[in-house]
Amino acid sequence: MSPYKIFLFSLLFLLSTTLIPAWAQNEDISKYPETIRKGIVNVKNNFSSRSIDKLYTEFTRHKGIDDPIIAYSLVEIALNHEDKLNGNIIDSITRFAPGESSKIRAVLSGSFLYKLFHYYSFFNSHILLQSASIIASIFVFILFVYLLIKNIHIFFHSHKNIPILFNGIKFVLFFGLLTSMLLIFPLNKMLVFAIFTLILLIPETGAGRYFCIIVIILCVSVLPFKSNIKTNEELQIYNDVALKPLSTEYMQKIWEESGEPPLLKTMLFLKAPETFSYNAAQFTPQNKTEAVNFASSALYNGNTERFNKIVSDFSLSDNPVIIMNMNAFFMQNFMYEQYENYIEKLYKYPKYYNVFQNNQLKLGRTSFFPYHKDTVILQPSYSFNWYASTIYAFLLLMAIILHFAFSRRRIVKCKSCGKTFCRICDEGHLNESTCSLCRNINSRYSTADPSVLVKKKIQAEKYKSFRGTLSFFLTLLLPGCGLIYNGYLVLGVILTLIFSKVIFILLLKFNVFLWPLNLGIQYAVMPGIIVLFIIFTAVYLLSFLFIRRNYGS
């Protein structure tokens, strides 16, 4: 996937009055029972711990165990009632999606520092790679523009015996090659700008030049890495049946379309035995997931011998759904002593224990539950393009070789009067960034021709005034450009990197982070953005001090 493409996240509307975030754009909200949908509307209209508990009772009545979609719909509602938020309500919301508990607490916490030190939990390697690619692209382009502003004089330097037309040819050739390479590598514009940025770095000297080269290489190094999302729609159905509260109509649709897979039919039977009838006694389980469901079906039908055999063969005694279903069996058959001895095993699995207890205490019933191994339905996949990386490395290496090969022929602008000169013009004095005339005047002040001295001082003052004004506006309008223009490459590059991140946030907002595996980040990332803007503002204001030191007030 191109670094310029971004995963966009869609929030689906439940009814006409409430939002439900969805795992994907095609999420079917009709899968939820009418009582669940009405319960969410009730929470929205009467936000309280009582209305949430009532919704959770319906959630467990339909054998829901872990559903981030419902949980984050409640998070959105809670954020509109921050004055009513408290620890009990937050605990109640996390029960709907125990796997998202830490993220939900970070979103709903009223503490800025708590959010700041916990929003990292929303980030993963996919997001870091995706954002790094985009920020690197923005940075390389901005650095190219800044260096072009600083070193555009290299296209217009000439000697007396060279026609002025030659200067225009250099300029046209540079941008002609740039345009051609952008057409050749339309999906890797960052690589092209990186190569031409190295050419614009030729006039630079010192540690700043090497720092820029290293940063450019690091930016290009992310190009061969690609990430994507793999989706397993079949497993999505199994997870829905095992973990979410589903409507009868939706389950009947699955039953009719499922064909003959015994696992899915057994799970639907355990989910709604009053609606479906199925006996998996003739099937032999091939894995632990089938074993748990076939054993639970046998237990539901009173076939304890088959149940015990499957549990023994597959070592399922510590499986939370087996424990929960065994306790349901004990309660249904009034085996209270066995129940008391076995219920403690369920304490290790809070999300299952909460559902089981709510069914028992508030609904006055015990139920058998289906099981499906916790599986990541949507997961990032990564690849490294060795062929492309070889091409990128070769082109970048050629650009670096050209950079150092032409460094002896670099064209420098005099820092005193603004005149451009090269090695041919002024042998051996390029590193001083001062032309021969200014150097001679400064070193032999008393013997210089007064008319030349006055003329040169006036020219120098005008140039200093122009350069100071230009530096101020570059610093004001293009953060980092003023520093780079005045030779502070390291600090200028650091500010440009921060500025690139700011542009990334302003242009893309949260979109690059909003993807199906990252629900809730749009509510938790703000403290990190605030800190970023504080750092940017501090470095941005510091850049004015550097400019002021050069030119005074």
C-alpha positions in Angstrom: 0.0 0.0 0.0 1.3 3.5 -0.9 2.3 5.7 2.1 0.0 8.3 0.6 -3.0 6.1 1.2 -4.6 6.2 4.5 -6.9 3.8 6.3 -10.2 5.7 6.9 -12.5 4.6 9.7 -16.3 4.8 9.5 -18.7 5.3 12.4 -22.2 3.9 11.7 -25.4 5.4 13.0 -27.6 3.2 15.1 -31.2 4.3 14.5 -31.4 8.0 13.9 -30.3 9.1 17.4 -27.1 7.3 18.4 -23.7 6.4 17.0 -22.2 3.0 17.0 -18.5 2.7 15.9 -18.0 -0.3 13.5 -15.2 -2.6 12.8 -15.6 -1.9 9.1 -17.7 0.1 6.8 -19.9 -2.9 6.0 -20.8 -3.7 9.6 -24.4 -4.9 9.8 -26.1 -3.2 12.8 -29.3 -5.2 12.2 -27.4 -8.2 13.8 -28.2 -6.6 17.2 -31.5 -7.4 19.0 -34.1 -4.7 19.2 -33.8 -4.6 23.0 -30.1 -3.8 22.7 -30.7 -1.0 20.2 -33.4 0.5 22.4 -31.2 0.1 25.4 -28.5 2.2 23.8 -31.1 4.9 23.0 -32.3 4.8 26.6 -28.7 5.3 27.8 -28.4 8.3 25.5 -31.6 9.8 26.7 -31.2 8.9 30.4 -27.5 8.6 31.0 -26.9 6.9 34.4 -25.3 3.9 36.0 -28.8 2.4 36.2 -29.6 2.6 32.5 -26.2 1.1 31.6 -26.7 -1.7 34.1 -30.1 -2.3 32.4 -28.5 -2.5 29.0 -25.8 -4.9 30.4 -28.6 -7.1 31.6 -30.0 -7.3 28.1 -26.5 -7.8 26.8 -26.0 -10.9 29.0 -29.6 -12.1 28.3 -28.5 -12.4 24.6 -25.2 -14.1 25.7 -22.9 -11.2 24.9 -19.4 -11.4 26.3 -17.2 -8.9 24.6 -18.4 -6.3 22.0 -16.2 -3.2 21.4 -18.9 -1.8 19.1 -21.4 -1.5 21.9 -18.8 -0.4 24.3 -17.6 2.5 22.2 -21.1 3.6 21.4 -21.4 4.0 25.2 -18.1 5.8 25.3 -19.4 8.4 22.8 -22.5 8.9 24.8 -20.5 9.2 28.1 -18.3 11.9 26.5 -21.4 14.0 26.0 -22.2 13.6 29.7 -18.8 14.2 31.3 -20.4 15.9 34.3 -22.0 12.6 35.2 -19.0 10.4 34.7 -17.6 8.5 37.7 -15.7 5.4 38.4 -18.8 3.2 38.7 -20.0 4.2 35.2 -16.6 3.7 33.7 -16.5 0.2 35.2 -19.9 -0.5 33.9 -18.9 0.5 30.4 -15.8 -1.7 30.4 -17.9 -4.8 31.1 -19.2 -4.6 27.5 -15.7 -5.0 26.1 -13.2 -6.3 28.8 -10.5 -6.6 26.1 -10.7 -2.8 25.6 -10.7 -1.9 29.2 -7.4 -0.1 29.4 -8.3 2.0 26.3 -11.7 2.9 27.5 -10.4 4.0 30.8 -7.8 6.2 29.0 -10.6 7.7 26.9 -12.9 8.5 29.8 -10.3 9.5 32.4 -10.6 13.1 33.4 -6.8 13.3 34.1 -4.7 14.8 31.4 -1.6 13.0 32.6 -3.4 9.7 32.8 -4.5 10.1 29.1 -1.0 11.2 28.1 0.8 8.2 29.7 -1.8 5.7 28.5 -2.7 6.7 24.9 0.4 4.8 23.7 -1.7 1.6 24.1 -3.6 2.7 20.9 -0.4 2.6 18.9 1.1 -0.5 17.2 3.6 -1.2 14.5 1.1 -0.7 11.7 0.2 2.8 12.8 3.9 3.7 13.5 4.9 2.6 10.0 1.9 4.2 8.4 2.4 7.6 10.1 6.3 7.5 9.7 5.9 7.0 6.0 3.6 10.0 5.6 5.5 12.3 8.0 8.8 11.3 6.2 7.3 12.2 2.9 6.1 15.6 4.2 9.4 16.3 5.8 11.5 15.5 2.7 9.4 17.7 0.5 9.5 20.6 3.0 13.3 20.2 3.4 13.6 20.2 -0.4 11.7 23.5 -0.6 13.8 25.1 2.2 17.1 24.1 0.7 15.9 25.3 -2.7 15.2 28.7 -1.1 18.6 28.8 0.6 20.7 27.5 -2.3 18.8 28.7 -5.4 21.9 30.8 -6.2 23.7 27.7 -7.4 21.7 27.9 -10.6 22.6 31.5 -11.4 26.3 31.7 -10.7 28.5 32.3 -13.8 31.9 33.5 -14.9 32.7 36.3 -17.4 33.5 33.9 -20.2 30.3 31.9 -19.8 27.0 33.1 -21.4 24.2 34.1 -19.1 21.9 31.7 -21.0 23.9 28.8 -19.4 22.4 29.7 -16.0 18.8 29.2 -17.3 19.9 25.9 -18.8 21.0 24.7 -15.4 17.8 25.7 -13.8 15.7 24.1 -16.5 17.8 20.9 -16.5 17.4 20.5 -12.7 13.6 20.8 -12.8 13.4 18.8 -16.0 15.1 15.9 -14.3 13.0 16.4 -11.2 9.8 16.3 -13.2 11.0 13.3 -15.3 11.8 11.2 -12.2 8.5 12.1 -10.6 6.8 10.7 -13.7 9.0 7.6 -13.5 8.3 7.0 -9.8 4.8 8.3 -9.3 4.2 6.3 -6.1 7.6 7.2 -4.6 7.8 10.9 -4.8 9.6 11.0 -1.5 12.5 9.1 -3.0 12.7 11.6 -5.9 12.7 14.7 -3.6 15.2 13.0 -1.4 17.6 12.6 -4.3 17.3 16.2 -5.4 17.5 17.4 -1.8 21.0 15.8 -1.6 21.9 17.8 -4.7 20.7 21.0 -3.1 22.8 20.1 0.0 26.1 20.4 -2.0 26.9 24.0 -0.9 26.6 23.0 2.8 29.5 22.1 5.1 30.1 20.8 8.6 28.1 18.5 10.8 24.7 19.9 9.6 25.3 18.5 6.1 26.0 15.0 7.5 23.0 15.2 9.8 20.7 16.1 6.9 22.1 13.1 4.9 21.5 10.7 7.7 17.9 11.9 8.3 17.2 11.7 4.5 18.5 8.1 4.4 16.3 7.2 7.4 13.3 8.7 5.7 13.8 6.8 2.5 14.4 3.5 4.5 10.7 3.2 5.3 9.7 3.1 1.6 10.2 -0.6 1.0 8.0 -1.5 3.9 4.3 -2.0 3.2 1.4 -2.8 5.4 -2.1 -4.0 4.8 -5.1 -5.5 6.6 -6.0 -9.1 6.3 -9.7 -9.8 6.9 -11.2 -13.2 7.7 -14.9 -12.8 7.2 -15.6 -16.4 8.0 -14.0 -16.2 11.4 -15.9 -12.9 11.9 -19.2 -14.9 11.9 -17.8 -17.4 14.5 -16.6 -14.6 16.7 -20.0 -12.8 16.5 -21.8 -16.0 17.6 -19.4 -16.6 20.4 -19.1 -13.1 21.8 -21.8 -10.7 20.7 -25.5 -10.4 21.5 -27.3 -11.3 18.2 -30.9 -11.1 17.1 -32.8 -14.2 16.3 -33.4 -13.1 12.7 -29.6 -12.6 12.2 -28.8 -16.0 13.6 -31.5 -17.7 11.5 -29.9 -16.0 8.4 -26.5 -17.5 9.4 -28.1 -20.9 10.0 -29.7 -20.9 6.5 -26.6 -19.7 4.8 -24.1 -21.8 6.7 -24.6 -25.1 4.9 -23.4 -28.1 6.9 -20.5 -27.0 9.1 -21.1 -28.8 12.5 -19.1 -26.3 14.5 -21.2 -23.2 13.5 -24.5 -25.1 13.9 -23.4 -26.3 17.3 -22.4 -22.8 18.3 -25.8 -21.4 17.2 -27.6 -24.2 19.1 -25.7 -23.3 22.3 -26.4 -19.6 21.7 -30.1 -20.1 21.2 -31.3 -23.6 22.1 -34.9 -22.4 22.2 -34.6 -21.5 18.5 -32.3 -24.1 17.1 -32.0 -27.8 17.5 -28.8 -29.6 16.7 -27.0 -32.7 18.0 -23.3 -33.0 17.3 -22.9 -36.4 18.9 -21.9 -38.1 15.7 -19.0 -35.7 15.1 -15.5 -36.1 16.4 -13.8 -32.8 17.3 -10.6 -32.0 15.3 -9.4 -29.1 17.4 -9.9 -27.4 20.8 -12.6 -25.0 19.5 -14.7 -27.9 18.2 -14.0 -29.9 21.3 -15.3 -27.1 23.6 -18.5 -26.7 21.6 -19.2 -30.4 21.0 -18.5 -31.1 24.7 -20.8 -28.3 25.8 -23.5 -29.6 23.5 -23.1 -33.1 25.0 -23.4 -31.7 28.5 -26.5 -29.7 27.5 -28.1 -32.9 26.3 -27.1 -34.7 29.5 -24.4 -36.9 27.8 -21.9 -36.5 30.6 -19.9 -39.5 29.4 -19.1 -37.9 26.0 -18.5 -34.6 27.7 -15.9 -36.0 30.1 -14.2 -37.9 27.4 -13.8 -34.8 25.1 -12.6 -32.7 28.1 -10.1 -35.3 29.0 -8.8 -35.9 25.5 -8.3 -32.2 24.8 -7.3 -31.1 28.3 -10.2 -28.6 28.5 -10.7 -28.4 32.3 -9.3 -24.9 32.5 -11.2 -23.5 29.5 -13.5 -20.6 30.7 -16.5 -21.7 28.6 -16.2 -25.3 29.8 -16.1 -24.0 33.4 -19.0 -21.7 32.8 -21.1 -24.4 31.2 -20.3 -27.0 33.9 -21.5 -24.5 36.5 -24.7 -24.0 34.5 -25.1 -27.8 34.4 -24.6 -28.1 38.2 -27.1 -25.3 38.9 -29.7 -26.8 36.5 -29.4 -30.2 38.2 -29.3 -28.8 41.8 -25.7 -30.0 42.3 -24.9 -27.1 44.6 -21.9 -28.7 46.3 -20.1 -29.3 43.0 -21.1 -25.8 41.9 -19.6 -24.2 45.0 -16.4 -26.1 44.5 -16.1 -25.3 40.8 -17.3 -21.7 40.5 -14.0 -20.4 42.0 -12.2 -21.6 38.8 -14.2 -19.0 36.9 -12.7 -16.1 39.0 -9.6 -16.2 36.8 -11.7 -15.2 33.8 -13.5 -11.9 34.8 -15.3 -11.3 31.6 -16.9 -14.7 31.7 -17.6 -14.6 35.4 -19.4 -11.2 35.1 -21.7 -12.6 32.4 -22.4 -15.8 34.2 -23.2 -14.0 37.5 -25.4 -11.4 35.8 -27.4 -14.3 34.2 -27.7 -16.0 37.5 -28.5 -13.1 39.8 -30.4 -10.7 37.6 -32.1 -13.0 35.1 -32.5 -15.9 37.5 -31.2 -18.5 35.0 -28.2 -20.4 34.0 -27.2 -20.7 30.3 -24.9 -22.6 28.2 -22.5 -20.6 26.0 -20.7 -21.3 22.7 -17.0 -20.8 22.4 -14.6 -19.6 19.7 -10.9 -19.1 20.3 -10.1 -15.4 20.6 -8.9 -14.6 17.1 -7.8 -11.4 15.5 -10.3 -11.0 12.7 -8.5 -8.0 11.2 -4.8 -7.9 11.5 -2.0 -6.0 9.9 0.3 -7.8 7.5 3.8 -6.5 6.5 6.0 -7.0 3.5 9.4 -5.8 2.4 10.0 -5.2 -1.3 13.6 -6.3 -1.9 13.5 -5.4 -5.6 12.3 -1.9 -4.9 14.7 -1.5 -2.0 17.6 -2.4 -4.2 16.6 0.3 -6.7 16.1 2.9 -4.0 19.4 2.1 -2.4 21.2 2.3 -5.8 19.6 5.7 -6.7 20.3 7.1 -3.2 23.9 5.9 -3.3 24.4 7.6 -6.7 22.9 10.8 -5.3 25.3 10.7 -2.3 28.3 10.0 -4.6 27.3 12.9 -6.8 26.9 15.0 -3.7 30.4 14.4 -2.4 31.9 14.5 -5.9 30.6 18.0 -6.6 31.2 19.3 -3.1 34.6 20.6 -4.2 32.8 22.5 -6.9 30.1 23.9 -4.7 28.9 27.5 -5.1 28.8 29.6 -2.0 27.1 32.9 -1.3 29.2 35.5 0.6 27.6 36.0 4.1 28.7 39.7 4.1 27.6 41.0 0.7 25.6 38.2 -0.9 27.9 37.7 -3.9 28.2 34.1 -5.2 31.6 32.5 -5.8 33.1 29.1 -6.4 36.5 27.3 -6.2 37.5 28.8 -9.5 36.6 32.3 -8.3 38.3 32.1 -5.0 40.6 29.1 -4.5 40.8 27.7 -1.0 38.3 29.9 0.8 35.0 28.3 0.3 34.7 27.2 3.9 34.8 30.8 5.1 31.7 31.8 3.1 33.2 35.2 2.5 34.3 36.5 -0.9 37.8 37.7 -1.5 36.9 41.4 -1.6 35.1 41.3 1.7 37.9 39.3 3.2 40.5 41.7 2.0 38.7 44.7 3.3 38.2 43.2 6.7 41.8 42.1 7.0 43.4 45.3 5.7 41.0 48.0 6.7 43.4 50.9 6.8 45.0 50.2 3.4 41.7 49.7 1.5 40.6 52.2 -1.1 38.1 54.4 0.7 35.7 54.5 -2.2 35.7 50.7 -2.5 35.3 50.5 1.3 32.3 52.8 1.4 30.7 51.2 -1.6 31.2 47.7 -0.1 30.0 48.7 3.4 26.8 50.2 1.9 26.3 47.0 -0.1 26.9 44.9 2.9 24.5 46.9 5.0 21.8 46.6 2.4 22.4 42.9 2.1 22.3 42.4 5.8 19.0 44.3 6.0 17.5 42.3 3.2 18.8 39.0 4.6 17.5 39.9 8.1 14.0 40.8 6.8 13.9 37.7 4.6 15.0 35.5 7.5 12.3 36.9 9.7 9.5 36.2 7.3 10.9 32.8 6.4 11.0 31.9 10.1 7.6 33.4 10.7 5.8 31.7 7.7 7.9 28.5 7.2 9.0 27.1 10.6 12.6 25.8 10.2 13.3 27.6 7.0 14.8 30.7 8.6 17.2 28.5 10.6 18.3 26.5 7.6 18.6 29.7 5.5 21.1 31.1 8.1 23.1 27.9 8.4 21.7 26.4 11.5 21.0 23.1 9.8 20.7 20.7 12.7 18.2 22.9 14.7 16.5 23.7 11.4 16.0 20.1 10.5 14.7 19.2 14.0 12.1 22.1 13.8 11.2 21.0 10.3 10.6 17.4 11.5 8.3 18.7 14.3 6.6 21.0 11.8 6.0 18.0 9.4 4.3 16.2 12.3 2.1 19.2 13.0 1.1 19.4 9.3 0.4 15.7 9.4 -2.0 16.2 12.3 -3.6 19.3 10.9 -4.2 17.8 7.4 -5.1 14.3 8.3 -6.4 14.8 11.8 -7.0 11.3 13.3 -7.7 9.6 10.0 -4.5 7.7 9.7 -5.0 6.3 13.2 -8.7 5.5 12.7 -8.9 2.0 11.4 -10.9 -1.1 12.5 -8.4 -2.4 15.0 -8.0 1.0 16.8 -11.4 2.0 18.1 -11.4 5.0 20.5 -8.0 6.6 19.6 -9.8 9.7 18.4 -10.8 10.4 22.0 -7.5 9.6 23.7 -4.8 11.0 21.5 -5.5 14.7 22.2 -3.0 15.0 25.2 -0.2 13.8 22.9 -1.1 16.3 20.3 -1.2 19.1 22.9 2.3 18.1 24.0 3.5 18.1 20.4 2.2 21.6 19.8 3.8 22.8 23.0 7.2 21.4 21.9 6.7 22.9 18.4 5.8 26.3 19.8 8.9 26.3 22.1 11.3 25.3 19.3 9.6 27.7 16.9 10.0 30.7 19.3 13.6 29.6 20.0 14.3 29.9 16.3 13.5 33.6 16.5 16.2 34.0 19.2 18.8 32.5 16.8 17.7 34.9 14.0 17.7 37.8 16.4 21.3 36.9 17.5 22.4 37.2 13.8 20.7 40.4 12.9 19.7 42.1 16.2 16.2 43.4 16.7 
